[in-house]
Amino acid sequence: MKTKLTPGNAILYACEFVISCLPFGFFFSAGLIQILQEMGIKLDLSERKILFIFIFILASITFIISRYKQYKRLEVWELTQTNLHRGNPANLSVDLSKVVRVIRGLPKSKYYNFWYGGKFRFKEQGVVEATYCCTLILKLEKNIYLPLYLFDYGKGDKIMQELANRLSDKIDNNYTFNQLEKKKLKRKFLNQIIEL
């Protein structure tokens, strides 16, 4: 079972592309034109357009290659009979037999209700709540943790469900986080190995 690229992911990557490349191309070309003018090199309007297009194309190629490498390195997950792998080729492998406990959900910070509840509720509150409640934390040997949230990827929900089914005997629904776990197990570290 393996995650796949969905139309939603493709749209998100396209938005990242536009947000990253257009401003970079504009400001970099403007700065380069200014430097050339200070060096006594004058460019007419058509030459400036050509320079901007060239820089934009170069930035686009760089972004696409970099983003594709990131996708293959961090956003491809595969569940086999015995292991969970991240990356293509795999750069992280978790032997499911080494999982000693499965914890549902991330520890919430003391400011969680302030930012995402009551009068200060943001539009993304539902997404944030989902990551806090639906994350599966795989606790391995030697205080190694893998907070797993794959719902953003195609077939990621199926992998999460299959993991929950296979490791159902290790799920602890009443787990109490200690202070160090509360400090280290954050949303920004989802799908990454954490050592405490």
N, C-alpha and C positions, 0 to 999 in steps of 0.2 A: 504494500500500500504506500503510495507516494503522493506528495503534494504536487499541484500543477498550477500553472499560470492561468488566472481567470480574467475575463473582460474588465472586471472591477479593478484588479491589480494593474492591468495594462493602462487603464485610464489614470490611475494614481501615478504611475511611473511617467506618463505623458505630462501630467501637471508638474511633477518634479522637474522634468526636462525643460518646460517652458519657464518656470520660475527661476531655474538655475542658469540657463544659457542666455536668455534674452538680456537680463540686466548685465551679466558678465560681458557679453559681446558689446553692449552699448557703452558701458563705462570704460572697459579696457580699450576699445577703439578710440573713444574720446580722449583718454589719457595719452594714448600713443600719438594721436594727431597733434595734441598739445606739445609733446616732446619733439616731434618732427618740426613743428613751427618754430620752436625755440632754437632748433638746430639750423634754421633757415630754409627748411624744405616745405614748400607750399603745396597743398593738395586742393584741387578743385572739387566741386560737389560730387561728380561722378567717381572720382578716385576715392573719395571718402566712403561712398556707398560700397565700392568694391572692397575696400579695406574692412568695413563692417561685416560684409557677407563672408569674407574669408575668415575673419576671426570667429564669427558665429558658427560657421561650418566646422572649424577646428575645435571649438569648444563643444559642439554637438557630438563630434566623433569621440572626444575625450570622455564626455559624460556618459555616452551610451556604453562604451567599453568598460568604464569604471562601474556603472550601475549593473551591467550584466554580470561582471565578476562578483559584485556584492550579492546579487541574487543567487548565483550558483554557490557561493560560499556560505551564506547565512539563511537563505529562504527556501531551500530545497530540503525537505524532510522525508525520510523513508522508514517505514516500520516493517521489519521482517519478523520471522517467527521468534527470534531470540534477541534481536537488537533494535535500537532506535538510532538512526543515522542522520546527521546533519551535513549538508553540502554535497556537491557533485563535482569532483570526487569527495568522498566523505572526509571531513576534518574533525568530526566528533562522533563517537560511537558509545552508546550506553547499553551495557549488558543488562537486560531486564531482570535477570536473576540476582543482580547486585543491588537492586532497589530494596531498601529495608523498610521504607514507609512512603505513603503517598498522602499529601496534604492538600485538601481542597481550598483554594483561595489564598490570596496574599494578605499579609498583615496590613491593616489600615493605619495610616499615620494619625496622630492626634489632631491634625488639621483637616482630616478628610471631610468631616461633617460641615466644617466651616466653608470649604470650597465647593463641595458637591451636594450639599443638602440645604434645605430651607430657602432663605432669601437669596443666597449666593449660588443657587443651582445654575450651572452652565448647560449649554446645549449638548455638550459632549458627555454629560453626566451618565447617560446610559451606556456609552462605550466604556467609560472609566469603570463603572460598576461591574460591567461584564468582565473586564480584565481582572478586577479584584476577586470576583466571586467564582469565575470559571477557570482560572488558572489551576493547573495541576502541578504541585511541587513534588518532584521526585527526589526523595532524600536517599542518597547513596552512602556508602561506607566512608568513614573518616570525615564526617561533617561536610560532605560535598552535596550541593543542592543544584537541581535544574528546574527553575520555574518555567513551566511550559504553557504557552498560549499560541495555538496554531490556527485559530478560527479565522484569521485574516487571509489564509491561503486556501486555494482550491483543494478540497478533500481533507483539509486540516481538521475539520470537525469530526470526520470519520476516524482519523488517526487518534484524536483525543478520546472519542468514545470507545474505540477498541482498546486503548491503553487502560481506560477506567475498568473495562470488563475483565481484561487479563489480570490486572493488579487489584481486583476488587477486595481480595483478602488482606491487602496491605493499606487500604484507605482508612485514614484516621479522621473522622468527621468532628472529633472533639479535641483536636490538637491545640495546645496553648503555646504560642510563640514566646521564646525568651527575649530579653532585651537586645541581644546581639542579632538574633534573627530579624527582629522588627527593624533594626537599623540597616541591615544588609539586603534583605529581600524586598527590592523595590521594582516598580513597573519598568524602569529604564534598563533593568537587567534581565528582562524576559528572554527566554530561549538561550540563555548563556549559563555556563557553569560558574557557580559561586562557591568559594571555599571559605569557611568560617574558622 
